[in-house]
Amino acid sequence: MARGIKDKVAILGMGCSKFGERWDSGAEELMLEAYRECLKDAGIDQNQLQAAWFSTAIDEVHVGKSGIPLSTTLRLPNIPVTHVENMCASGTEAFRGACYAVASGAADFALAVGVEKLKDTGYGGLPGGRGGPLQVLWNASGTAPGNFAQLATAYMTAHGVSGEDLKKAIGHVSWKSHQNGAKNPKAHLQKAVEMETILNAPMIASPLGLFDCCGVSDGAAAAIVTTPEIAKALGKKDIVSVKALQLSVSNGSESGHNSWDGSYFHTTRIAAKKAYEEAGIKSPRDEVSMFEVHDCFSVTELVTMEDLHISETGKGWKDVLDGFYDADGTIPCQIDGGLKCFGHPIGASGLRMLYEMYLQLQGKAGPRQLKDPRIGMTHNLGGAPRENISSVAIVGRYE
């Protein structure tokens, strides 16, 4: 019987580059920036690393194939390096691989690094779809804003929410993230934006306006993991351990069958349920202290908070407008500014989310620091509402 990963792995150190339009740096420099901080934080020698996982999604543009770019950039000691890609969940996938290596006993110290130089693709948004004949047949003219705008209209239809109410709610999602991002020196966008500006911004794909869409950025993040026992032996205090790691992938039912009404993320509901079971969380609304979720679009965050079983289905927009997820609300979400302020360098985003959870749990988040957080949860969504990958990680204090 599967026993799960709860408290078998500790985060020994983490690092994160500055995100933004990093024309001054290549992917190699970004990896090094995140790794140096991570290794210093971990307090071990590089030669103690025994395995590494490397995530990047559009590798043809910057680093190229295989694990060689990570090994050569960091001058790793000829250890195994596994190159992973799982759309927008790629960063969390690298973390998952490193954690499983430690939990299984295959390695005492494992490294996860994620990077993306999205600005080098030359696109204003993300490059084209995943390719293959099915993409051409099923999603010939789909765009990211268009796909998630359909999620918004389906949500309104399913739950009887007016366009005006939803627009205010998703506007508040973006407003809140910009308020938080203004306090983060590593964010791409560090300026608070007024609600009036958000609501009156140019329309991209109705009802999603300009400020409902996250930006395109460059960035990297890294983590070194070990066992809690080794972390304690190294003298680490305030140890952060992994409570759950879950992944759910669409099997075609959403896109090919009308049992799915388009108003929610089927895979997120599955991954969240399994993660709570693995972590031993009975009442997530009462037990989880903070969230970093996949706010590629503001409506994605709103719907995700329902699919994570925090807000009641069809009522998430009310929680948003009530300030439930604000920095001073009941459960802060995107306390670092989220994808909205960091942008979405695909291979790095999942690790960047975990970086904020790690800082908060160790009391090192500076002006963003929350009072006594105990459990943090991250969520990545790759793909479109109709066909996607959902990745969930839960971390918390080791007790």
C-alpha positions as CSV (number, residue, x, y, z in Angstrom):
1,M,0.0,0.0,0.0
2,A,1.4,3.4,-0.9
3,R,2.4,5.4,2.1
4,G,3.0,8.8,0.6
5,I,5.8,11.2,1.0
6,K,4.7,13.2,4.1
7,D,7.7,14.4,6.2
8,K,10.2,12.1,4.4
9,V,11.9,15.0,2.6
10,A,13.1,18.4,3.9
11,I,14.0,21.5,1.9
12,L,17.6,22.2,2.8
13,G,18.0,25.4,0.7
14,M,16.3,27.4,-2.0
15,G,17.2,30.2,-4.4
16,C,15.5,32.4,-7.0
17,S,16.7,34.8,-9.6
18,K,15.2,38.2,-10.3
19,F,12.4,37.7,-12.8
20,G,11.8,40.1,-15.7
21,E,13.0,41.0,-19.1
22,R,16.5,39.7,-18.5
23,W,18.1,40.8,-21.8
24,D,21.4,41.1,-19.9
25,S,21.5,37.4,-19.1
26,G,21.3,34.1,-20.7
27,A,19.6,31.1,-19.3
28,E,22.9,30.0,-17.9
29,E,23.4,33.2,-15.9
30,L,19.8,32.9,-14.5
31,M,20.5,29.3,-13.4
32,L,23.7,30.3,-11.7
33,E,22.0,33.2,-9.9
34,A,19.3,30.9,-8.4
35,Y,21.8,28.1,-7.7
36,R,24.3,30.2,-5.8
37,E,21.7,31.5,-3.5
38,C,20.3,27.9,-3.0
39,L,23.7,26.3,-2.3
40,K,24.7,29.0,0.2
41,D,21.3,28.6,1.9
42,A,21.7,24.8,2.0
43,G,25.1,25.1,3.6
44,I,26.7,22.1,1.9
45,D,29.4,21.6,-0.6
46,Q,28.5,21.1,-4.3
47,N,30.3,17.8,-4.3
48,Q,27.8,16.4,-1.8
49,L,25.0,16.6,-4.5
50,Q,24.1,13.1,-5.8
51,A,21.4,13.7,-8.4
52,A,19.7,16.6,-10.1
53,W,16.5,17.4,-12.0
54,F,16.3,20.1,-14.6
55,S,13.1,21.7,-15.9
56,T,12.6,23.8,-18.9
57,A,9.7,23.8,-21.4
58,I,10.8,25.5,-24.5
59,D,14.4,24.3,-24.5
60,E,15.0,24.7,-28.2
61,V,15.1,28.5,-27.8
62,H,17.7,28.7,-25.0
63,V,19.4,25.8,-23.2
64,G,18.8,22.9,-25.6
65,K,18.0,19.3,-24.9
66,S,19.2,16.9,-22.1
67,G,20.6,17.5,-18.7
68,I,24.0,18.6,-20.1
69,P,23.2,22.4,-20.0
70,L,22.6,22.2,-16.2
71,S,25.6,20.1,-15.5
72,T,28.0,22.2,-17.6
73,T,26.6,25.6,-16.3
74,L,26.9,24.6,-12.6
75,R,30.0,22.3,-13.1
76,L,28.1,19.6,-11.3
77,P,30.3,16.6,-10.1
78,N,29.3,14.3,-13.0
79,I,26.1,13.2,-11.3
80,P,22.9,12.1,-13.0
81,V,20.9,15.0,-14.3
82,T,17.3,14.3,-15.6
83,H,15.7,16.9,-17.9
84,V,12.0,17.1,-17.4
85,E,9.2,18.9,-19.1
86,N,5.5,18.8,-18.2
87,M,4.1,22.1,-19.6
88,C,3.5,24.7,-16.8
89,A,4.0,22.1,-14.1
90,S,7.6,21.6,-15.2
91,G,9.2,23.3,-12.2
92,T,7.2,21.3,-9.7
93,E,8.0,18.2,-11.7
94,A,11.7,18.8,-11.2
95,F,11.1,19.2,-7.5
96,R,9.0,16.1,-7.4
97,G,11.8,14.0,-9.0
98,A,14.4,15.3,-6.5
99,C,12.0,14.6,-3.6
100,Y,11.3,11.1,-4.7
101,A,15.0,10.4,-5.0
102,V,15.6,11.4,-1.4
103,A,12.4,9.7,-0.1
104,S,13.4,6.4,-1.8
105,G,16.9,6.5,-0.3
106,A,18.5,6.8,-3.7
107,A,20.1,10.1,-2.8
108,D,20.9,12.0,0.4
109,F,21.1,15.4,-1.4
110,A,19.2,16.1,-4.6
111,L,18.9,19.3,-6.6
112,A,16.0,20.7,-8.6
113,V,16.5,23.7,-11.0
114,G,14.0,25.3,-13.3
115,V,14.7,28.0,-15.9
116,E,13.1,29.7,-18.9
117,K,14.1,32.5,-21.2
118,L,10.6,33.3,-22.6
119,K,11.6,36.7,-23.9
120,D,14.0,35.0,-26.2
121,T,11.2,33.2,-28.0
122,G,10.2,36.5,-29.7
123,Y,6.5,36.0,-28.8
124,G,4.3,38.6,-27.0
125,G,2.7,35.7,-25.3
126,L,3.5,32.0,-25.2
127,P,4.6,30.2,-28.4
128,G,2.2,28.0,-30.2
129,G,0.5,24.8,-29.0
130,R,2.1,21.4,-28.1
131,G,2.1,20.2,-31.7
132,G,0.9,17.0,-33.2
133,P,-2.1,16.2,-35.3
134,L,-4.6,16.1,-32.4
135,Q,-3.7,19.7,-31.6
136,V,-4.5,20.8,-35.1
137,L,-7.8,18.9,-35.1
138,W,-9.0,19.9,-31.6
139,N,-7.6,23.3,-31.0
140,A,-6.8,24.8,-34.4
141,S,-7.4,28.4,-33.5
142,G,-7.2,28.4,-29.8
143,T,-5.2,31.0,-27.9
144,A,-4.4,31.1,-24.2
145,P,-6.6,34.2,-23.5
146,G,-9.4,32.8,-25.6
147,N,-9.4,29.4,-23.9
148,F,-9.5,30.9,-20.4
149,A,-12.1,33.5,-21.4
150,Q,-14.3,30.5,-22.2
151,L,-13.7,29.3,-18.6
152,A,-14.9,32.6,-17.3
153,T,-18.1,32.6,-19.4
154,A,-18.8,28.9,-18.5
155,Y,-18.3,29.8,-14.8
156,M,-20.8,32.6,-15.1
157,T,-23.3,30.4,-16.8
158,A,-23.0,27.4,-14.5
159,H,-23.4,29.5,-11.3
160,G,-25.6,32.4,-12.4
161,V,-22.9,35.0,-11.8
162,S,-23.4,38.3,-13.6
163,G,-20.8,39.7,-15.9
164,E,-20.4,42.8,-13.7
165,D,-19.8,40.7,-10.5
166,L,-17.3,38.4,-12.1
167,K,-15.4,41.4,-13.7
168,K,-15.1,43.0,-10.3
169,A,-14.0,39.7,-8.7
170,I,-11.3,39.0,-11.2
171,G,-10.3,42.6,-11.1
172,H,-9.8,42.3,-7.4
173,V,-7.6,39.2,-7.9
174,S,-5.3,41.2,-10.1
175,W,-5.4,44.2,-7.7
176,K,-4.4,42.1,-4.8
177,S,-1.5,40.5,-6.6
178,H,-0.1,43.8,-7.7
179,Q,-0.4,45.1,-4.1
180,N,1.7,42.1,-3.0
181,G,4.2,42.2,-5.9
182,A,5.0,45.8,-5.1
183,K,6.7,44.5,-1.9
184,N,8.9,41.9,-3.8
185,P,12.2,43.0,-5.2
186,K,12.5,39.8,-7.3
187,A,9.2,40.3,-9.1
188,H,9.0,41.5,-12.7
189,L,6.3,44.0,-12.0
190,Q,6.7,45.9,-8.7
191,K,4.0,48.6,-9.0
192,A,0.6,48.7,-7.3
193,V,-2.2,49.2,-9.8
194,E,-5.5,51.0,-9.0
195,M,-8.7,49.0,-9.3
196,E,-10.2,51.6,-11.8
197,T,-7.2,51.1,-14.1
198,I,-7.6,47.3,-14.0
199,L,-11.4,47.5,-14.8
200,N,-11.0,50.0,-17.6
201,A,-8.0,48.3,-19.3
202,P,-8.2,47.2,-22.9
203,M,-10.1,44.0,-23.5
204,I,-8.0,41.0,-24.6
205,A,-10.6,38.2,-24.7
206,S,-13.9,39.1,-23.0
207,P,-14.2,39.3,-20.0
208,L,-10.4,39.2,-19.6
209,G,-8.7,42.6,-19.8
210,L,-5.1,43.5,-20.0
211,F,-4.5,43.2,-16.2
212,D,-6.3,39.9,-16.1
213,C,-3.4,38.3,-18.0
214,C,0.1,37.4,-16.6
215,G,3.2,38.6,-18.4
216,V,6.1,37.0,-20.2
217,S,9.3,36.9,-18.3
218,D,12.7,35.3,-17.8
219,G,13.7,33.6,-14.6
220,A,15.1,30.6,-12.7
221,A,14.6,29.0,-9.3
222,A,16.3,26.1,-7.4
223,A,15.9,23.8,-4.4
224,I,18.1,21.3,-2.6
225,V,16.3,18.6,-0.7
226,T,17.4,16.0,1.9
227,T,15.9,14.0,4.7
228,P,14.7,15.7,7.9
229,E,17.2,13.7,9.9
230,I,20.2,14.9,7.8
231,A,18.9,18.5,8.0
232,K,18.8,18.3,11.8
233,A,22.3,16.8,11.9
234,L,23.5,19.8,9.8
235,G,22.1,22.1,12.5
236,K,19.2,23.4,10.5
237,K,16.4,25.1,12.5
238,D,12.8,25.8,11.4
239,I,12.9,22.9,9.0
240,V,10.4,22.9,6.1
241,S,9.3,19.4,5.1
242,V,7.3,18.2,2.1
243,K,3.8,17.0,3.1
244,A,2.4,16.0,-0.2
245,L,3.1,16.0,-4.0
246,Q,0.4,15.1,-6.4
247,L,-0.1,15.3,-10.2
248,S,-3.2,14.7,-12.3
249,V,-3.4,14.7,-16.1
250,S,-6.4,15.0,-18.4
251,N,-7.4,11.8,-20.2
252,G,-9.5,13.5,-22.9
253,S,-12.9,13.3,-21.1
254,E,-13.2,17.1,-20.6
255,S,-12.5,17.9,-24.3
256,G,-14.4,15.0,-25.7
257,H,-17.5,14.6,-23.5
258,N,-20.2,17.0,-22.4
259,S,-20.2,15.7,-18.8
260,W,-17.7,18.5,-18.2
261,D,-19.4,22.0,-18.4
262,G,-16.2,24.0,-18.8
263,S,-16.5,25.9,-15.5
264,Y,-13.8,24.2,-13.5
265,F,-10.5,22.2,-13.6
266,H,-11.3,18.5,-13.3
267,T,-7.6,17.6,-12.7
268,T,-7.1,20.2,-10.0
269,R,-9.9,18.7,-8.0
270,I,-8.4,15.2,-8.2
271,A,-4.8,16.4,-7.4
272,A,-6.0,18.5,-4.5
273,K,-8.1,15.7,-2.9
274,K,-5.2,13.2,-3.1
275,A,-2.7,15.8,-1.8
276,Y,-4.9,16.5,1.3
277,E,-5.2,12.8,2.0
278,E,-1.4,12.4,1.7
279,A,-0.7,15.4,4.0
280,G,-3.4,14.3,6.5
281,I,-5.4,17.5,6.0
282,K,-9.0,17.2,6.9
283,S,-10.3,20.8,6.5
284,P,-8.1,22.7,4.1
285,R,-9.9,26.0,4.6
286,D,-9.0,25.8,8.3
287,E,-5.6,24.2,8.1
288,V,-3.7,25.7,5.1
289,S,-2.0,29.0,5.9
290,M,-1.3,30.4,2.4
291,F,-1.4,29.6,-1.3
292,E,0.6,30.2,-4.5
293,V,-1.7,29.1,-7.4
294,H,-1.5,29.2,-11.1
295,D,-2.8,32.7,-11.9
296,C,-2.0,32.7,-15.6
297,F,-5.2,34.6,-15.8
298,S,-7.2,36.1,-12.9
299,V,-10.2,33.9,-13.5
300,T,-7.9,30.8,-13.3
301,E,-7.0,31.8,-9.7
302,L,-10.6,32.4,-8.8
303,V,-11.8,29.0,-10.1
304,T,-8.8,27.2,-8.7
305,M,-9.6,28.3,-5.1
306,E,-12.9,26.4,-5.5
307,D,-11.2,23.4,-7.1
308,L,-8.8,23.3,-4.2
309,H,-11.8,23.0,-1.9
310,I,-11.2,26.3,-0.1
311,S,-14.1,28.3,-1.5
312,E,-17.5,26.7,-2.0
313,T,-18.2,25.9,-5.6
314,G,-19.8,28.9,-7.3
315,K,-19.1,31.1,-4.4
316,G,-15.3,31.8,-4.8
317,W,-16.0,35.2,-6.4
318,K,-17.7,36.3,-3.2
319,D,-14.7,35.2,-1.1
320,V,-12.5,37.2,-3.4
321,L,-14.5,40.4,-3.1
322,D,-14.7,39.9,0.7
323,G,-10.9,40.0,0.8
324,F,-10.6,36.4,2.0
325,Y,-7.4,35.9,-0.1
326,D,-5.8,39.3,0.4
327,A,-2.5,39.7,2.3
328,D,-4.4,40.7,5.4
329,G,-7.3,38.2,4.7
330,T,-8.0,34.8,6.2
331,I,-5.8,32.8,3.8
332,P,-3.5,35.0,1.7
333,C,-3.0,33.9,-1.9
334,Q,-0.1,35.0,-4.2
335,I,1.6,36.8,-1.3
336,D,4.7,37.2,-3.5
337,G,2.7,38.7,-6.4
338,G,2.1,35.5,-8.3
339,L,2.4,34.9,-12.0
340,K,0.7,38.2,-12.3
341,C,3.7,40.1,-11.1
342,F,6.5,37.5,-11.8
343,G,5.4,36.5,-15.3
344,H,5.6,32.8,-16.2
345,P,9.0,31.5,-17.2
346,I,7.5,28.0,-17.6
347,G,10.3,25.8,-16.3
348,A,10.9,28.0,-13.2
349,S,7.4,29.0,-12.0
350,G,6.6,25.9,-9.8
351,L,9.9,26.2,-8.0
352,R,9.4,30.0,-7.6
353,M,6.1,29.3,-5.9
354,L,7.8,26.9,-3.5
355,Y,10.5,29.5,-2.8
356,E,7.9,31.9,-1.4
357,M,6.4,29.2,0.8
358,Y,9.8,28.3,2.1
359,L,10.7,31.9,2.9
360,Q,7.4,32.4,4.7
361,L,7.7,29.2,6.8
362,Q,11.2,30.3,7.9
363,G,10.2,33.8,8.6
364,K,12.4,35.3,5.9
365,A,9.9,37.0,3.6
366,G,10.7,40.5,4.7
367,P,7.8,43.1,4.3
368,R,5.6,40.3,2.9
369,Q,6.0,38.1,6.0
370,L,2.8,36.5,7.3
371,K,2.1,35.9,10.9
372,D,3.0,32.3,12.0
373,P,2.2,30.3,8.8
374,R,2.4,26.6,9.2
375,I,1.2,25.0,6.0
376,G,1.7,26.3,2.4
377,M,0.3,24.9,-0.8
378,T,1.3,25.5,-4.4
379,H,-0.6,24.7,-7.6
380,N,0.4,24.7,-11.3
381,L,-1.8,24.2,-14.3
382,G,-0.4,23.4,-17.7
383,G,-2.5,23.5,-20.8
384,A,-6.0,24.8,-21.3
385,P,-9.2,24.3,-19.2
386,R,-10.3,21.5,-21.5
387,E,-7.0,19.5,-21.4
388,N,-4.4,20.1,-18.8
389,I,-1.9,19.0,-16.1
390,S,-2.5,19.9,-12.5
391,S,0.4,19.7,-10.0
392,V,-0.1,20.3,-6.3
393,A,2.6,20.5,-3.6
394,I,2.0,21.0,0.2
395,V,4.9,22.0,2.4
396,G,5.0,22.9,6.1
397,R,6.9,23.1,9.3
398,Y,8.5,19.8,10.3
399,E,7.2,18.8,13.7
